[in-house]
Amino acid sequence: MRLFVLAGEPSGDKLGGALLAGLKSIVPDLDVRGVGGPMMQAQGIESEFPMDELSVMGIAEVLPKYLNLRKRLHQTADAVLEWQPDALLTIDSPDFSLRLAKLVKAKSSICTIQYVAPSVWAWRPKRAGRMAAYVDHVLALLPFEPPYMEYAGMGCDFVGHPVVGEPVATDDEVRAFRASERIGDAPLILVLPGSRKSEIARLSAVFGATMESVLASHASARIVVPAASAVADAVKGAVASWPGQPIVLDPREGPDAAARKRAAFRAADVALAASGTVSLELAASGTPMVVAYNMSWLSWQIMSRLAAVDTVTLVNLVSGDRVVPEFLGPACRAPDIAAALLLLLTDSTARDAQKAAMDVTMERLGRDGEGPGLRAAKAVLGVLKG
């Protein structure tokens, strides 16, 4: 079996790595090529080019890199068409992935599978109908997505969200983390300003001002900022002027970085997070949160007009409740965000409401079931066997 796999983000690389591991457990002679990061490379892929060249988000942010992205798009399509795999599997990154599938389908009958359904339920709903012309099957992370894809004419399997398979820190690990960082019983605020340099640059000032307001009321509170490897230096620079001497968790420092991050997530009393899948990581740890995000004026003007839902936070969407406060675009203002965090710190009813919604979310995403990577692998095999 020959499979060409493309991921454009670290989260997609993680999905691809788990899927490939699942496939290898079933298909020993699997032959894979594609574009991916360290997780997919560990499963045998030699990336056609560095995956991080595709890690760009936002209309205004894409424009300066358009020519290089277009070059990589056609380079990848040519590689797929030359190799003629049994299937092209694209993971998330819909703006790039769907264009790739369209190019490949225009010149071949190669089976095309998109892993992670585009958020047609959130904005640009007509995309589902258009992509059905060149995408054969979709692997969905969210339980409410298959009907949208099937209605448009594609096959679709809900394969579970990878967050349900991630380990969660134990009570002992939480205590050890608090002790090692000399936090003790102080309130702990987890701050997650994003995994892209553009996000850090855009959000760090607002998040820093938010922390200043929160610490004015809770002077003993400690701030912990987990950072992705690619932006760890940017995070350290951004938080240097924040109050409270934030603790930055740099995954490049020490072999136990992943365990420390898990412990920090569960040790936190509340979290302030950039909008994204990190809200599900927090939900898995039962950590109450406030979500905030900002983008360029142009990106906001376009996206806000196309939005088809009243929330972007996955905990709110999957649970059906609206318990996680959001501050998006022009509403991403430090005084309002700080007020929401202070409410969570002081109001157990608000925290309990979030935790109940988080439990529902994890159950609906497949907690305690078969691992999403293996489920996705079986779905791929099911598609190829017809």
N, C-alpha and C positions, 0 to 999 in steps of 0.2 A: 504494500500500500504506500502510495506517494502522496504527501500532503505538503502544500505550501502554506505557511502560516505567517501572518503579519500582525504585529502589535505596534502601537505608536505612543504608548504611555506606560509608566511603571506598573500601574494597575492592570493594564492589558497584558503586560509581560508576565505578571503573576498568574493571571488566568490561563495564559498560554502554557506556562510551565506545568501547572497542575493538570491541564487537559492532556498534554503530551505524556506526562507520567502515567496518567490513566490509560491512554491509548497503548503505551508500551507494555503495560501489564496484560493487555489483551491481544495485541498484535506485535509479536516480537520482531518481525522483520520490517517495522515501520521505517520509512525513509522520509526525512523532513528537511525542508529548506525554508528560507524566509527572512524576515526582519524581526528582531526581538532584542531584549535585554538579557541580563545575566541569568534570569530564571529559565528562559527558553534556551539560552545557550548551554545551560547545564544539561538540557535534554537533547542536545545534539545539533542545534541550529547554529550555523555560521552566518551571522547577520550580513545581509547584502550591503548595509551601511549602518552607521550608528543610529539606533532607535531614537535617541533624543532629538534628532533633527526634525522629527514629526511632533514633538511635544510642545505644541503651541495652541493657544486657545483664545478666542475672541476675534471678531472681524477686523478691528483695527490692528490687533497684534499680528494677524496672519499676513496682512498686506506687505510688510517689508520683506517677508520670507517667501513670497509667492513664487518667484522664479525658481528658487531652489526646490520648493515643494513640488512644483510642476515637473522639474527634472527627475526628481526621485519617483514621482508617480509613474512616469513613462518608463523609467529604468526598471521598476518593479513589475509593471505589466509585461514588458519584454521578457523578463526572467521567467515569469509564470508561463507565458505562451511558448517559450523555447523548451521548457522542461516538460510541459504537459502533465501535470500531476492529476491524481484522481479527484482532488478537490482543492479549491482555494478557500482557506479559512481566514477571514479578517476579524480582528478583535477590537471592538469599540472604535474610537477615532472615526466616527462616521463620515466626516467631511472628506477624509482621505480614503478610507476603506471602501465606501460606496462608489467613489469615482474609479477606484481600482477594479472593483467587481464589474462595473459597467464597461470599462475598456477590455477586460478579459472576455466578458460574455459576448461582446460585439464581434470577436474574432475566433471564438471557440465554443465548444459545448461543455467546457469544464464546469463541474458542479461548484456553485458558490455558496458559502455558508458564512453568515455574519453572527459572531458571538458578541452578545450584548445588543439588545434591540435599541435602535435610535429612539429617543424620547418623544415619539410622535404624540403621546398622550399629554405632553407638556407644551410643545410648540411645533409648528410646521407639520400638522397632521397629514397633509397631502403627500409627505415624503414616503409613507408606507405604500401608497398606490404606485408611485414612481419606481421605488426600489424593487417592486415585485417583478419588473421587467428584466432584472439582471441578478437578483438574489433568489436562490432556490429555497433556502431554509434559514431560520433564525434560532439561535440559542438564547433564551431570555433569562435574565437574572431575577426579574420581579414577577410575582404570580399573576398580576393583572394584565401582563403584556401580550400573551398568546392570542387572545381574541382580536386585537388590533392587527396583528400580522396576518392571521388566518383570513380575516375579512378582506384584506388587500390581495390575497391570493398566494401567500407564501406558507410553507410549512413552518411550524414553530413548536419548540419544546421549552417548557420551564425547567431549568436544570439546577435551580437553587443558587443562592448568592454565596460567594466564597467566604464572606465574613462568618458564616455559621460554622465553618470548619477551623477557624483560627482559635488557638488556645487563649484562655483568659487567666489572668494572674490569680494566684491563690491568696488567702488571707495572710499566710506567712510571707509570701513575696511582697505583699503590700506593706506589711510591717517592716520588712527588711529595707525596702526602698525608702520609706519615710525616715528610718534610722540612718541609713547611709548618706542621705542628703540633708540630715539634721533638720528635718521638717517637724518631727514630733507630732503633736496633735493639732498643729496650726491648720487653719483652712487652706486647702490646696486648690489653686485655680490652674487648670490646664489651658494653654493658649495654642491654637493651631492656625497659623496665618497662611497656610497653603504649601504646596509642593513645587510651585513654579516661581522663578525669580520675579516674574511680572506681578504675581499675586503678593509676594512679600513686599515688593516696592509699593504696591498700591494700598495694602492693608496695614502695614506695620505702624504707621503714624496714628491711624484711628484706633488700632488695638492698644497701642501704648498709652494714648490718652484715656482710653477706657479703663486700663489698669490703674492709672493715676487716680481716677474717680473712685474706683472700687477700694483701693488701698487707703483712701482718705477716710473711709468708713470702717475698714477692716485692716488696720495697720499691721497686724500680725500675720496676715495671709501671705502665702508663698506662691510664686508663679513658676510653673514648669513649662518649657516650650520644646516639645519633640520636633526634631528637624529631619527632613529627608537628606540623604547623602549629598545629592546634587546641589542643594541650596543651604547646606549647614553653615557655610561661611557667611552667606548673605543674611541668614537668620541671626547669627551672632552679632553682626554689624548693626542690624536693625534694632535689636533689643538692648544694645549697650546703653542707650539713653533712657530706657524704661525705668520706672521706680521699682523698688523691691528686689533688686539684684536677681533677675530671672535666672533659673537654672536651665541651660540649653542641653538637651540630650542629643549628642552628636553620634550617629550610628557608626561613624568611622573610628570611634574611640572605644576599644575594648570588645572582647568576644561576646559579652552578655548584653549587647546593645538592644537586641530585640526583646529580651526578657525585661530590661529596665523600662522600655517603652510600654510594654503590657502592664507592668506594675504601676507606672505613672497613670495610665488610663483608668485603672480601677481604683487607684488611691485618691484620685481627684474628687473633690466635693462637687465642683461644677466645671464646665468647660466653655470656652469661647472658640468657635471653629469657623473657618471659611467654609462656604457651601461646597458640598461634595460628598463622596462616599465615606469620608471620615466620620460622618454622623452615624453611620452604621457600626463603625468600630466602637464609637462611644456607647451606642445602644447595647452592643454585645457585652460591654463592661458595666452597664447600668449606670452610666455617668450622665446626670442631667446637663443640658447644654443650651446655649444660645448660638444661633447661626447668623453670620454676617458676611456680606460680600459686596464688592464694588468692582466696576469695570470702566472702560473708557466711555465717554459720553455717547459716542456713536454706537458702540456695542449695546449699551443700555437702551437707547432709543429704539433700535431695531428689535432687540429681543423682548423688551417689555410689551411691544405692540403685537408680537406674535404669540405671546404666552397663552396657553389654553388651560392652565391650572392656577389655583390660588396659593400654592405653596411649592417650593422646590426641595424641601427637606424630606428625605426618603422615609424617615420615621413617621412623619405626618402622613405621607402618601400611603405607605403600606398599612399602617395601623388604622387609617381612616379618621384619626383624630388630628387636631391642630394644636398640640400641646407644646411644641418646640417653637419659641419665638424666632422670627426672622427679621433681619434688617438688611435689605437689598438695595443696591443702586443709591439713589438720593437719600434713602432712609438709613444708610450705613453711617450713623453719626454716634460719636462716643457717648454723649449724655444719655441717649436712649438705650444704647447697648448696655451701659453700666447699670442703668435702672433695672433692666431685665435680669442681669446677673445678680444684683443685690437682692432682688426678690427671690431668686432661686436659693441663694445662700441663707436666707432667713425664713423662708416659708416651706415647711415640710409638706404641705398639701400640694404645692406646685411640683415639688420634686417627686412625690409619690405618683402624681398623675403622669409625669413623664416616664417613670419607671414601668408603670403598667402598660403604657403604649409601646415601650421598648420590648417588653416580654411578648406582646402580641406580634410585633414586627419580626422578632427572631423566629417565632414559631412559623409564621407565614413564609419566611425565607428558607425554611427547610432545616431548622435546628433539630438535631438528633436523628436525621435521616442519612442516606448515603452521601458521601462526599461530593460536592459540586463538580470537582474535576473529573471524577469517575463517571458521574451522571452525564456530563457534557461529552465525554469520550464515547459512551454508549450511544448517545444521541447521534454523534457524527457517524458511527458505524451503521446505525439504523438508516440514516439517510443514504449512505453509499450502497447499502445492500438492497435499497428500494423497498 
